[in-house]
Amino acid sequence: MLRYISTRLLYMVPVLWLVVSVVFLLIHLVPGDPIQQMLGENAASSDIQAARHAYGLDVPLGQQYVNYWKGVLHGDLGRSFRFDQPVSRIILQRYPATLLLTIAAMIVALIVSVPAGVRSARRRNRWDDRLLALFSLWGLSFPNFALGPILILFFAIYLGLLPVSGSGSPAHLVLSGHYYGRLTGGHPDAYGAHGHAGRARPGLHPHCPR
């Protein structure tokens, strides 16, 4: 077990290096000047140069890469061009909402996938098993970018039952939790949980391992 964890941690090192490097390069490959966009087209050249110096963009690209990695290793992710605040502070401010949304999505996924998977294992190749498989296939094939607007239009705007956006109450988690929970629970409800439930209780089906 310890060897497995150590191997996984070692695999994370090149992955993190690649992700950070790609993100750093994408910032410089995107057309346009971020400083110019931040200050506006009518900004004075002196203000642009001062902003470049403040963000460390007035040095060669290789030195910027080294400075960026030094900051990352010390917990400094730089400053946001949009909010003009440290990126680490912005992440910490928004992390509680992200964690709450993740918990809500996992609850929805478990409520849907575990009972459906057990039911599918008990009723293998029967009408309800096929119905669950059809529902799972629909959940996998339905485009994610279309589901969110449809849920908002129907439940928030047409029926007026739920808020469109925001936070602060359980009602704000219903649409978003259902959306992300559907992404998580759509796959295991009739496929992944099917096999696990069958192996967990031998005798549910003649073909289950004994």
C-alpha positions in Angstrom: 0.0 0.0 0.0 2.8 2.4 0.9 4.6 1.6 -2.3 1.4 2.2 -4.3 1.0 5.6 -2.6 4.6 6.5 -3.2 4.4 5.6 -6.9 1.3 7.7 -7.3 2.9 10.7 -5.6 6.0 10.3 -7.9 3.7 10.3 -10.9 2.2 13.6 -9.7 5.5 15.4 -10.1 5.8 15.3 -13.9 2.1 15.9 -14.3 2.2 19.0 -12.1 5.2 20.3 -13.9 3.5 19.8 -17.3 0.3 21.4 -16.2 2.0 24.4 -14.7 4.3 24.8 -17.7 1.4 24.6 -20.2 -0.7 27.1 -18.2 2.3 29.5 -18.1 2.9 29.2 -21.9 -0.8 29.6 -22.8 -0.8 33.0 -21.1 1.9 34.2 -23.4 0.5 32.4 -26.5 -2.9 34.0 -26.3 -3.3 36.9 -28.7 -3.3 40.3 -27.1 -1.5 42.1 -24.3 -3.0 41.4 -20.8 -1.6 44.6 -19.4 -3.1 46.6 -22.2 -6.5 44.9 -21.7 -6.3 45.5 -17.9 -5.5 49.2 -18.2 -7.5 50.0 -21.3 -6.5 51.2 -24.8 -6.1 54.8 -23.7 -3.6 54.0 -20.9 -0.3 56.0 -20.8 2.8 54.2 -21.8 4.4 55.0 -18.4 1.5 53.3 -16.7 1.8 50.2 -19.0 5.6 50.0 -18.2 5.0 50.3 -14.5 2.3 47.6 -14.6 4.7 45.3 -16.6 7.4 45.8 -14.0 4.9 45.2 -11.1 3.8 41.9 -12.7 7.3 40.9 -13.7 6.6 40.9 -17.4 9.5 43.2 -18.3 12.1 40.4 -18.1 12.8 37.7 -20.7 10.4 34.8 -21.0 12.8 32.3 -19.5 13.4 34.4 -16.4 9.6 34.8 -16.1 9.3 31.0 -16.1 12.0 30.6 -13.4 10.4 33.4 -11.3 7.0 31.8 -11.6 8.2 28.4 -10.4 10.0 30.1 -7.5 6.7 31.7 -6.5 4.8 28.4 -6.9 7.2 26.5 -4.7 6.8 29.2 -2.0 3.0 29.3 -2.3 2.9 32.5 -4.3 0.8 32.0 -7.5 1.1 35.6 -8.6 -1.5 38.3 -8.9 -4.7 38.2 -10.8 -4.9 40.5 -13.8 -8.7 40.8 -13.4 -9.0 41.3 -9.6 -5.6 42.7 -8.9 -5.3 40.4 -5.9 -3.0 37.5 -5.0 -4.3 34.4 -6.8 -3.8 32.3 -3.6 -6.1 34.6 -1.7 -8.8 34.4 -4.4 -8.6 30.6 -4.3 -9.0 30.5 -0.5 -11.9 32.9 -0.7 -13.8 30.7 -3.2 -12.7 27.3 -1.9 -15.5 26.9 0.7 -18.2 27.4 -2.0 -16.4 24.9 -4.3 -16.1 22.4 -1.4 -19.8 22.8 -0.6 -20.8 22.3 -4.2 -18.6 19.2 -4.5 -20.3 17.7 -1.4 -23.7 18.4 -2.8 -22.8 16.8 -6.1 -21.4 13.7 -4.4 -24.6 13.3 -2.3 -26.7 13.5 -5.5 -24.5 11.1 -7.3 -24.6 8.6 -4.4 -28.3 8.9 -4.0 -28.8 8.1 -7.7 -26.0 5.6 -8.5 -25.9 3.3 -5.5 -29.6 2.3 -5.3 -29.8 2.2 -9.1 -26.7 0.0 -9.3 -28.0 -2.4 -6.6 -31.4 -2.6 -8.3 -29.7 -3.3 -11.7 -27.6 -6.1 -10.2 -30.7 -7.7 -8.6 -32.8 -7.4 -11.7 -30.2 -8.2 -14.3 -31.5 -8.4 -17.9 -35.1 -7.5 -16.8 -37.1 -4.5 -17.7 -36.0 -2.3 -14.9 -32.3 -3.2 -15.5 -32.7 -2.2 -19.1 -34.5 1.0 -18.2 -31.7 1.9 -15.9 -29.2 1.2 -18.6 -31.1 3.3 -21.0 -31.3 6.2 -18.5 -27.5 5.9 -17.9 -26.8 5.9 -21.6 -29.0 9.0 -22.0 -27.1 10.7 -19.1 -23.8 9.9 -20.8 -24.8 11.1 -24.3 -26.8 14.2 -23.3 -24.5 17.2 -23.9 -23.3 18.8 -20.7 -23.4 22.4 -22.0 -27.1 22.1 -22.8 -28.3 20.5 -19.5 -27.4 23.5 -17.3 -29.3 26.1 -19.4 -32.3 23.7 -19.7 -32.4 23.2 -15.9 -32.2 27.0 -15.3 -34.9 27.8 -17.9 -37.4 25.2 -16.6 -36.9 25.3 -12.8 -35.7 28.8 -12.2 -37.3 31.0 -14.9 -40.4 29.0 -16.0 -41.5 27.5 -12.7 -39.7 30.0 -10.4 -38.9 27.4 -7.9 -35.2 27.8 -7.6 -32.7 30.7 -7.8 -30.8 31.2 -11.0 -27.5 31.8 -9.3 -25.9 32.9 -6.0 -25.2 31.2 -2.7 -26.2 31.2 0.9 -29.1 28.7 1.1 -29.8 25.1 0.3 -32.0 26.1 -2.6 -28.9 27.5 -4.4 -27.3 24.1 -4.3 -30.2 22.2 -5.9 -29.6 23.0 -9.6 -25.8 23.1 -9.4 -25.6 20.0 -7.2 -28.0 18.1 -9.5 -26.0 19.2 -12.6 -22.6 18.1 -11.3 -24.0 15.1 -9.5 -25.5 13.9 -12.8 -22.0 14.2 -14.3 -20.6 12.1 -11.5 -23.4 9.6 -11.1 -24.5 9.2 -14.6 -21.9 6.6 -15.4 -21.8 4.3 -12.4 -25.6 4.0 -11.8 -26.1 1.2 -14.4 -22.6 0.1 -15.3 -20.0 0.5 -12.6 -22.2 -0.2 -9.6 -23.8 -3.1 -11.5 -20.7 -5.3 -11.3 -19.7 -4.2 -7.8 -23.2 -5.0 -6.4 -23.2 -8.4 -8.1 -19.8 -9.3 -6.6 -20.7 -8.0 -3.2 -23.6 -10.5 -2.8 -23.0 -13.8 -4.5 -26.2 -15.5 -5.5 -27.9 -12.4 -6.8 -27.6 -13.8 -10.3 -26.5 -17.3 -11.5 -23.5 -15.8 -13.3 -22.2 -14.0 -10.2 -18.9 -15.3 -8.8 -19.2 -17.6 -5.8 
